[in-house]
Amino acid sequence: MTMPLHRRACALGLTLSLGATAVAASASPTGSDAIRYVEGKAYASDGHVMYTESHWIYDDGDDPSRLVLYRCPDGKPFARKTLHDDGGAQAPDFTLDDGRTGYREGVRNAGGKREVFVRDSTNARERTATLDTSPMPVIDAGFDAYIRVHWDTLSKDGDTLPFLVPSRLGTLSFRVKRQADAQIEGRAARQYRLSLDSMIGFALPHLDVAYDAKTHELLSFDGIANIRSSSGKNVSAKILFDPSKNKDVARADLDAATKEPLGGQCKIP
């Protein structure tokens, strides 16, 4: 298997991230009309900002939901992601649309079954497959829910879990391990690493995430993201979140984000 395929296989889209697509339960909406806004900035290895993630976390009926706009440095959105729990926080339904190329991926209910789908470009044929839900995989920003549920039990020995890789129309086995605690921007942080659970996993790209040790809010994401570069490969990014800037917003703000055209055409290396 070639390195480009492994790089795509490691693209998880936690970029909430996690917020991706990544907000702790204590920071989630507390009522049906409450909408929480979170923002993260994605940096390239040379330190320049590639894009910004704007997250709206809310309840859609009884289903915890999330809308994410990915914005160019000039503020114009170029991609949108929607997630709905549908009763399973670690395995939500989701759709990601990239307006630059027409790339589309996600998971939906189809005929009473879960279905994963991918479209590589506007004119490409959509590929689909029935999703194996035994055991239930971790899907996209559902990794954030998995971390919070297992907060007190995850150790340096780690857990193995199936993680959905939409480009493969299936899952791969990943291992999540707790790393050494750290200080991030003056906050005590708990760190985790997600990597392929294989004999050669140590040599492949991995994801590192850090959470505030007290509030469980996401502070940083470092690894392969679910946004694609201009060459079609998933980008490597360090995404930083500042929980002090999280805020409650009005429903009108969410409605506007839902309808905002995906007209951004920024080149992401």
NUDOMAR-878246 format. One record per residue (C-alpha): residue number from 1; x, y, z. Coordinates in steps of 0.25 Angstrom, whole numbers. Layout:
<pt><nr>NUM</nr><u>X</u><v>Y</v><w>Z</w></pt>
...
//
This chain:
<pt><nr>1</nr><u>0</u><v>0</v><w>0</w></pt>
<pt><nr>2</nr><u>6</u><v>14</v><w>-4</w></pt>
<pt><nr>3</nr><u>8</u><v>25</v><w>5</w></pt>
<pt><nr>4</nr><u>-3</u><v>34</v><w>-1</w></pt>
<pt><nr>5</nr><u>-13</u><v>24</v><w>1</w></pt>
<pt><nr>6</nr><u>-9</u><v>23</v><w>16</w></pt>
<pt><nr>7</nr><u>-9</u><v>38</v><w>17</w></pt>
<pt><nr>8</nr><u>-24</u><v>38</v><w>12</w></pt>
<pt><nr>9</nr><u>-27</u><v>26</v><w>22</w></pt>
<pt><nr>10</nr><u>-22</u><v>35</v><w>33</w></pt>
<pt><nr>11</nr><u>-31</u><v>46</v><w>30</w></pt>
<pt><nr>12</nr><u>-41</u><v>47</v><w>41</w></pt>
<pt><nr>13</nr><u>-47</u><v>61</v><w>40</w></pt>
<pt><nr>14</nr><u>-48</u><v>63</v><w>55</w></pt>
<pt><nr>15</nr><u>-46</u><v>76</v><w>52</w></pt>
<pt><nr>16</nr><u>-56</u><v>81</v><w>60</w></pt>
<pt><nr>17</nr><u>-52</u><v>77</v><w>61</w></pt>
<pt><nr>18</nr><u>-53</u><v>70</v><w>64</w></pt>
<pt><nr>19</nr><u>-58</u><v>82</v><w>70</w></pt>
<pt><nr>20</nr><u>-56</u><v>75</v><w>58</w></pt>
<pt><nr>21</nr><u>-61</u><v>73</v><w>59</w></pt>
<pt><nr>22</nr><u>-59</u><v>77</v><w>78</w></pt>
<pt><nr>23</nr><u>-65</u><v>84</v><w>90</w></pt>
<pt><nr>24</nr><u>-67</u><v>77</v><w>104</w></pt>
<pt><nr>25</nr><u>-80</u><v>73</v><w>109</w></pt>
<pt><nr>26</nr><u>-79</u><v>84</v><w>119</w></pt>
<pt><nr>27</nr><u>-78</u><v>94</v><w>107</w></pt>
<pt><nr>28</nr><u>-90</u><v>88</v><w>99</w></pt>
<pt><nr>29</nr><u>-103</u><v>95</v><w>98</w></pt>
<pt><nr>30</nr><u>-112</u><v>94</v><w>110</w></pt>
<pt><nr>31</nr><u>-125</u><v>96</v><w>104</w></pt>
<pt><nr>32</nr><u>-133</u><v>93</v><w>90</w></pt>
<pt><nr>33</nr><u>-130</u><v>108</v><w>86</w></pt>
<pt><nr>34</nr><u>-116</u><v>109</v><w>91</w></pt>
<pt><nr>35</nr><u>-105</u><v>110</v><w>80</w></pt>
<pt><nr>36</nr><u>-91</u><v>110</v><w>83</w></pt>
<pt><nr>37</nr><u>-80</u><v>116</v><w>74</w></pt>
<pt><nr>38</nr><u>-66</u><v>111</v><w>74</w></pt>
<pt><nr>39</nr><u>-55</u><v>114</v><w>64</w></pt>
<pt><nr>40</nr><u>-41</u><v>108</v><w>61</w></pt>
<pt><nr>41</nr><u>-30</u><v>113</v><w>52</w></pt>
<pt><nr>42</nr><u>-23</u><v>102</v><w>43</w></pt>
<pt><nr>43</nr><u>-8</u><v>105</v><w>41</w></pt>
<pt><nr>44</nr><u>2</u><v>99</v><w>31</w></pt>
<pt><nr>45</nr><u>16</u><v>95</v><w>35</w></pt>
<pt><nr>46</nr><u>22</u><v>108</v><w>32</w></pt>
<pt><nr>47</nr><u>12</u><v>115</v><w>41</w></pt>
<pt><nr>48</nr><u>3</u><v>122</v><w>31</w></pt>
<pt><nr>49</nr><u>-12</u><v>121</v><w>33</w></pt>
<pt><nr>50</nr><u>-18</u><v>111</v><w>22</w></pt>
<pt><nr>51</nr><u>-33</u><v>112</v><w>26</w></pt>
<pt><nr>52</nr><u>-42</u><v>115</v><w>38</w></pt>
<pt><nr>53</nr><u>-53</u><v>105</v><w>44</w></pt>
<pt><nr>54</nr><u>-66</u><v>112</v><w>49</w></pt>
<pt><nr>55</nr><u>-74</u><v>102</v><w>57</w></pt>
<pt><nr>56</nr><u>-89</u><v>104</v><w>62</w></pt>
<pt><nr>57</nr><u>-93</u><v>93</v><w>72</w></pt>
<pt><nr>58</nr><u>-108</u><v>92</v><w>75</w></pt>
<pt><nr>59</nr><u>-120</u><v>82</v><w>77</w></pt>
<pt><nr>60</nr><u>-128</u><v>78</v><w>64</w></pt>
<pt><nr>61</nr><u>-140</u><v>73</v><w>72</w></pt>
<pt><nr>62</nr><u>-135</u><v>63</v><w>81</w></pt>
<pt><nr>63</nr><u>-122</u><v>60</v><w>73</w></pt>
<pt><nr>64</nr><u>-109</u><v>68</v><w>76</w></pt>
<pt><nr>65</nr><u>-104</u><v>74</v><w>63</w></pt>
<pt><nr>66</nr><u>-93</u><v>82</v><w>58</w></pt>
<pt><nr>67</nr><u>-90</u><v>91</v><w>46</w></pt>
<pt><nr>68</nr><u>-76</u><v>94</v><w>41</w></pt>
<pt><nr>69</nr><u>-72</u><v>105</v><w>31</w></pt>
<pt><nr>70</nr><u>-58</u><v>104</v><w>26</w></pt>
<pt><nr>71</nr><u>-53</u><v>118</v><w>22</w></pt>
<pt><nr>72</nr><u>-42</u><v>123</v><w>13</w></pt>
<pt><nr>73</nr><u>-33</u><v>133</v><w>19</w></pt>
<pt><nr>74</nr><u>-41</u><v>144</v><w>13</w></pt>
<pt><nr>75</nr><u>-53</u><v>139</v><w>21</w></pt>
<pt><nr>76</nr><u>-61</u><v>133</v><w>9</w></pt>
<pt><nr>77</nr><u>-66</u><v>119</v><w>12</w></pt>
<pt><nr>78</nr><u>-61</u><v>108</v><w>3</w></pt>
<pt><nr>79</nr><u>-67</u><v>95</v><w>10</w></pt>
<pt><nr>80</nr><u>-78</u><v>92</v><w>19</w></pt>
<pt><nr>81</nr><u>-80</u><v>80</v><w>28</w></pt>
<pt><nr>82</nr><u>-93</u><v>76</v><w>36</w></pt>
<pt><nr>83</nr><u>-94</u><v>65</v><w>46</w></pt>
<pt><nr>84</nr><u>-106</u><v>59</v><w>54</w></pt>
<pt><nr>85</nr><u>-105</u><v>49</v><w>65</w></pt>
<pt><nr>86</nr><u>-117</u><v>41</v><w>62</w></pt>
<pt><nr>87</nr><u>-115</u><v>34</v><w>75</w></pt>
<pt><nr>88</nr><u>-100</u><v>30</v><w>74</w></pt>
<pt><nr>89</nr><u>-91</u><v>41</v><w>78</w></pt>
<pt><nr>90</nr><u>-78</u><v>33</v><w>74</w></pt>
<pt><nr>91</nr><u>-84</u><v>30</v><w>60</w></pt>
<pt><nr>92</nr><u>-92</u><v>42</v><w>55</w></pt>
<pt><nr>93</nr><u>-98</u><v>43</v><w>41</w></pt>
<pt><nr>94</nr><u>-90</u><v>54</v><w>34</w></pt>
<pt><nr>95</nr><u>-88</u><v>61</v><w>20</w></pt>
<pt><nr>96</nr><u>-76</u><v>69</v><w>16</w></pt>
<pt><nr>97</nr><u>-77</u><v>77</v><w>3</w></pt>
<pt><nr>98</nr><u>-65</u><v>84</v><w>-3</w></pt>
<pt><nr>99</nr><u>-70</u><v>95</v><w>-12</w></pt>
<pt><nr>100</nr><u>-56</u><v>97</v><w>-19</w></pt>
<pt><nr>101</nr><u>-57</u><v>83</v><w>-26</w></pt>
<pt><nr>102</nr><u>-70</u><v>77</v><w>-23</w></pt>
<pt><nr>103</nr><u>-64</u><v>66</v><w>-14</w></pt>
<pt><nr>104</nr><u>-74</u><v>60</v><w>-5</w></pt>
<pt><nr>105</nr><u>-74</u><v>50</v><w>6</w></pt>
<pt><nr>106</nr><u>-82</u><v>45</v><w>18</w></pt>
<pt><nr>107</nr><u>-91</u><v>35</v><w>25</w></pt>
<pt><nr>108</nr><u>-106</u><v>34</v><w>24</w></pt>
<pt><nr>109</nr><u>-118</u><v>25</v><w>27</w></pt>
<pt><nr>110</nr><u>-123</u><v>17</v><w>14</w></pt>
<pt><nr>111</nr><u>-134</u><v>7</v><w>15</w></pt>
<pt><nr>112</nr><u>-132</u><v>5</v><w>30</w></pt>
<pt><nr>113</nr><u>-116</u><v>3</v><w>28</w></pt>
<pt><nr>114</nr><u>-105</u><v>12</v><w>30</w></pt>
<pt><nr>115</nr><u>-98</u><v>16</v><w>17</w></pt>
<pt><nr>116</nr><u>-85</u><v>22</v><w>14</w></pt>
<pt><nr>117</nr><u>-83</u><v>30</v><w>1</w></pt>
<pt><nr>118</nr><u>-72</u><v>38</v><w>-6</w></pt>
<pt><nr>119</nr><u>-72</u><v>47</v><w>-19</w></pt>
<pt><nr>120</nr><u>-58</u><v>51</v><w>-24</w></pt>
<pt><nr>121</nr><u>-63</u><v>63</v><w>-32</w></pt>
<pt><nr>122</nr><u>-75</u><v>70</v><w>-37</w></pt>
<pt><nr>123</nr><u>-76</u><v>61</v><w>-49</w></pt>
<pt><nr>124</nr><u>-72</u><v>48</v><w>-43</w></pt>
<pt><nr>125</nr><u>-81</u><v>36</v><w>-40</w></pt>
<pt><nr>126</nr><u>-84</u><v>35</v><w>-25</w></pt>
<pt><nr>127</nr><u>-79</u><v>22</v><w>-19</w></pt>
<pt><nr>128</nr><u>-86</u><v>16</v><w>-7</w></pt>
<pt><nr>129</nr><u>-85</u><v>4</v><w>2</w></pt>
<pt><nr>130</nr><u>-93</u><v>-2</v><w>14</w></pt>
<pt><nr>131</nr><u>-86</u><v>2</v><w>27</w></pt>
<pt><nr>132</nr><u>-82</u><v>-10</v><w>36</w></pt>
<pt><nr>133</nr><u>-88</u><v>-5</v><w>50</w></pt>
<pt><nr>134</nr><u>-83</u><v>-18</v><w>58</w></pt>
<pt><nr>135</nr><u>-76</u><v>-13</v><w>65</w></pt>
<pt><nr>136</nr><u>-80</u><v>2</v><w>64</w></pt>
<pt><nr>137</nr><u>-69</u><v>10</v><w>57</w></pt>
<pt><nr>138</nr><u>-65</u><v>23</v><w>61</w></pt>
<pt><nr>139</nr><u>-69</u><v>33</v><w>51</w></pt>
<pt><nr>140</nr><u>-63</u><v>47</v><w>48</w></pt>
<pt><nr>141</nr><u>-65</u><v>56</v><w>60</w></pt>
<pt><nr>142</nr><u>-70</u><v>45</v><w>68</w></pt>
<pt><nr>143</nr><u>-56</u><v>43</v><w>72</w></pt>
<pt><nr>144</nr><u>-58</u><v>55</v><w>81</w></pt>
<pt><nr>145</nr><u>-70</u><v>48</v><w>88</w></pt>
<pt><nr>146</nr><u>-62</u><v>35</v><w>89</w></pt>
<pt><nr>147</nr><u>-51</u><v>42</v><w>97</w></pt>
<pt><nr>148</nr><u>-60</u><v>48</v><w>106</w></pt>
<pt><nr>149</nr><u>-67</u><v>35</v><w>109</w></pt>
<pt><nr>150</nr><u>-54</u><v>28</v><w>112</w></pt>
<pt><nr>151</nr><u>-47</u><v>40</v><w>119</w></pt>
<pt><nr>152</nr><u>-45</u><v>32</v><w>132</w></pt>
<pt><nr>153</nr><u>-41</u><v>19</v><w>125</w></pt>
<pt><nr>154</nr><u>-32</u><v>22</v><w>113</w></pt>
<pt><nr>155</nr><u>-17</u><v>19</v><w>117</w></pt>
<pt><nr>156</nr><u>-3</u><v>19</v><w>111</w></pt>
<pt><nr>157</nr><u>-6</u><v>4</v><w>107</w></pt>
<pt><nr>158</nr><u>-18</u><v>10</v><w>98</w></pt>
<pt><nr>159</nr><u>-30</u><v>4</v><w>92</w></pt>
<pt><nr>160</nr><u>-33</u><v>-1</v><w>78</w></pt>
<pt><nr>161</nr><u>-45</u><v>4</v><w>71</w></pt>
<pt><nr>162</nr><u>-51</u><v>3</v><w>56</w></pt>
<pt><nr>163</nr><u>-50</u><v>17</v><w>50</w></pt>
<pt><nr>164</nr><u>-58</u><v>20</v><w>37</w></pt>
<pt><nr>165</nr><u>-49</u><v>25</v><w>25</w></pt>
<pt><nr>166</nr><u>-60</u><v>30</v><w>15</w></pt>
<pt><nr>167</nr><u>-50</u><v>29</v><w>3</w></pt>
<pt><nr>168</nr><u>-49</u><v>14</v><w>6</w></pt>
<pt><nr>169</nr><u>-64</u><v>12</v><w>8</w></pt>
<pt><nr>170</nr><u>-60</u><v>5</v><w>21</w></pt>
<pt><nr>171</nr><u>-53</u><v>5</v><w>34</w></pt>
<pt><nr>172</nr><u>-38</u><v>3</v><w>38</w></pt>
<pt><nr>173</nr><u>-33</u><v>-2</v><w>52</w></pt>
<pt><nr>174</nr><u>-27</u><v>10</v><w>59</w></pt>
<pt><nr>175</nr><u>-21</u><v>11</v><w>73</w></pt>
<pt><nr>176</nr><u>-23</u><v>22</v><w>82</w></pt>
<pt><nr>177</nr><u>-13</u><v>24</v><w>94</w></pt>
<pt><nr>178</nr><u>-12</u><v>35</v><w>105</w></pt>
<pt><nr>179</nr><u>1</u><v>43</v><w>103</w></pt>
<pt><nr>180</nr><u>9</u><v>51</v><w>114</w></pt>
<pt><nr>181</nr><u>1</u><v>63</v><w>120</w></pt>
<pt><nr>182</nr><u>5</u><v>76</v><w>115</w></pt>
<pt><nr>183</nr><u>3</u><v>91</v><w>117</w></pt>
<pt><nr>184</nr><u>-3</u><v>98</v><w>105</w></pt>
<pt><nr>185</nr><u>-5</u><v>113</v><w>106</w></pt>
<pt><nr>186</nr><u>-5</u><v>113</v><w>121</w></pt>
<pt><nr>187</nr><u>-15</u><v>102</v><w>122</w></pt>
<pt><nr>188</nr><u>-12</u><v>88</v><w>127</w></pt>
<pt><nr>189</nr><u>-15</u><v>79</v><w>116</w></pt>
<pt><nr>190</nr><u>-17</u><v>64</v><w>114</w></pt>
<pt><nr>191</nr><u>-12</u><v>58</v><w>101</w></pt>
<pt><nr>192</nr><u>-16</u><v>46</v><w>92</w></pt>
<pt><nr>193</nr><u>-10</u><v>40</v><w>79</w></pt>
<pt><nr>194</nr><u>-18</u><v>33</v><w>69</w></pt>
<pt><nr>195</nr><u>-10</u><v>24</v><w>59</w></pt>
<pt><nr>196</nr><u>-12</u><v>11</v><w>50</w></pt>
<pt><nr>197</nr><u>-12</u><v>-1</v><w>59</w></pt>
<pt><nr>198</nr><u>-2</u><v>-9</v><w>50</w></pt>
<pt><nr>199</nr><u>12</u><v>-14</v><w>50</w></pt>
<pt><nr>200</nr><u>16</u><v>-2</v><w>42</w></pt>
<pt><nr>201</nr><u>7</u><v>8</v><w>48</w></pt>
<pt><nr>202</nr><u>18</u><v>15</v><w>55</w></pt>
<pt><nr>203</nr><u>24</u><v>19</v><w>42</w></pt>
<pt><nr>204</nr><u>11</u><v>25</v><w>37</w></pt>
<pt><nr>205</nr><u>4</u><v>39</v><w>39</w></pt>
<pt><nr>206</nr><u>-3</u><v>40</v><w>52</w></pt>
<pt><nr>207</nr><u>-13</u><v>50</v><w>59</w></pt>
<pt><nr>208</nr><u>-10</u><v>57</v><w>72</w></pt>
<pt><nr>209</nr><u>-21</u><v>64</v><w>80</w></pt>
<pt><nr>210</nr><u>-20</u><v>72</v><w>93</w></pt>
<pt><nr>211</nr><u>-31</u><v>75</v><w>103</w></pt>
<pt><nr>212</nr><u>-33</u><v>84</v><w>114</w></pt>
<pt><nr>213</nr><u>-30</u><v>75</v><w>126</w></pt>
<pt><nr>214</nr><u>-41</u><v>82</v><w>135</w></pt>
<pt><nr>215</nr><u>-52</u><v>85</v><w>125</w></pt>
<pt><nr>216</nr><u>-49</u><v>75</v><w>114</w></pt>
<pt><nr>217</nr><u>-50</u><v>85</v><w>103</w></pt>
<pt><nr>218</nr><u>-42</u><v>83</v><w>91</w></pt>
<pt><nr>219</nr><u>-29</u><v>91</v><w>90</w></pt>
<pt><nr>220</nr><u>-22</u><v>86</v><w>78</w></pt>
<pt><nr>221</nr><u>-22</u><v>76</v><w>67</w></pt>
<pt><nr>222</nr><u>-9</u><v>72</v><w>59</w></pt>
<pt><nr>223</nr><u>-9</u><v>63</v><w>47</w></pt>
<pt><nr>224</nr><u>-16</u><v>59</v><w>34</w></pt>
<pt><nr>225</nr><u>-29</u><v>67</v><w>33</w></pt>
<pt><nr>226</nr><u>-42</u><v>64</v><w>24</w></pt>
<pt><nr>227</nr><u>-39</u><v>76</v><w>16</w></pt>
<pt><nr>228</nr><u>-33</u><v>74</v><w>3</w></pt>
<pt><nr>229</nr><u>-21</u><v>82</v><w>-4</w></pt>
<pt><nr>230</nr><u>-21</u><v>87</v><w>-18</w></pt>
<pt><nr>231</nr><u>-14</u><v>74</v><w>-22</w></pt>
<pt><nr>232</nr><u>-26</u><v>66</v><w>-16</w></pt>
<pt><nr>233</nr><u>-18</u><v>60</v><w>-4</w></pt>
<pt><nr>234</nr><u>-23</u><v>62</v><w>10</w></pt>
<pt><nr>235</nr><u>-15</u><v>74</v><w>16</w></pt>
<pt><nr>236</nr><u>-6</u><v>73</v><w>29</w></pt>
<pt><nr>237</nr><u>-10</u><v>84</v><w>38</w></pt>
<pt><nr>238</nr><u>-9</u><v>88</v><w>53</w></pt>
<pt><nr>239</nr><u>-22</u><v>94</v><w>57</w></pt>
<pt><nr>240</nr><u>-23</u><v>102</v><w>70</w></pt>
<pt><nr>241</nr><u>-35</u><v>105</v><w>78</w></pt>
<pt><nr>242</nr><u>-37</u><v>116</v><w>88</w></pt>
<pt><nr>243</nr><u>-48</u><v>112</v><w>98</w></pt>
<pt><nr>244</nr><u>-48</u><v>127</v><w>104</w></pt>
<pt><nr>245</nr><u>-54</u><v>131</v><w>90</w></pt>
<pt><nr>246</nr><u>-66</u><v>121</v><w>90</w></pt>
<pt><nr>247</nr><u>-79</u><v>128</v><w>91</w></pt>
<pt><nr>248</nr><u>-94</u><v>126</v><w>90</w></pt>
<pt><nr>249</nr><u>-100</u><v>132</v><w>77</w></pt>
<pt><nr>250</nr><u>-114</u><v>134</v><w>72</w></pt>
<pt><nr>251</nr><u>-122</u><v>124</v><w>63</w></pt>
<pt><nr>252</nr><u>-121</u><v>134</v><w>52</w></pt>
<pt><nr>253</nr><u>-106</u><v>133</v><w>52</w></pt>
<pt><nr>254</nr><u>-107</u><v>118</v><w>49</w></pt>
<pt><nr>255</nr><u>-118</u><v>119</v><w>39</w></pt>
<pt><nr>256</nr><u>-109</u><v>129</v><w>31</w></pt>
<pt><nr>257</nr><u>-97</u><v>119</v><w>32</w></pt>
<pt><nr>258</nr><u>-106</u><v>108</v><w>26</w></pt>
<pt><nr>259</nr><u>-109</u><v>116</v><w>14</w></pt>
<pt><nr>260</nr><u>-96</u><v>124</v><w>11</w></pt>
<pt><nr>261</nr><u>-91</u><v>120</v><w>-3</w></pt>
<pt><nr>262</nr><u>-78</u><v>112</v><w>-3</w></pt>
<pt><nr>263</nr><u>-71</u><v>122</v><w>-12</w></pt>
<pt><nr>264</nr><u>-57</u><v>122</v><w>-6</w></pt>
<pt><nr>265</nr><u>-46</u><v>118</v><w>-16</w></pt>
<pt><nr>266</nr><u>-34</u><v>119</v><w>-8</w></pt>
<pt><nr>267</nr><u>-22</u><v>110</v><w>-12</w></pt>
<pt><nr>268</nr><u>-18</u><v>101</v><w>0</w></pt>
<pt><nr>269</nr><u>-4</u><v>95</v><w>-3</w></pt>
//
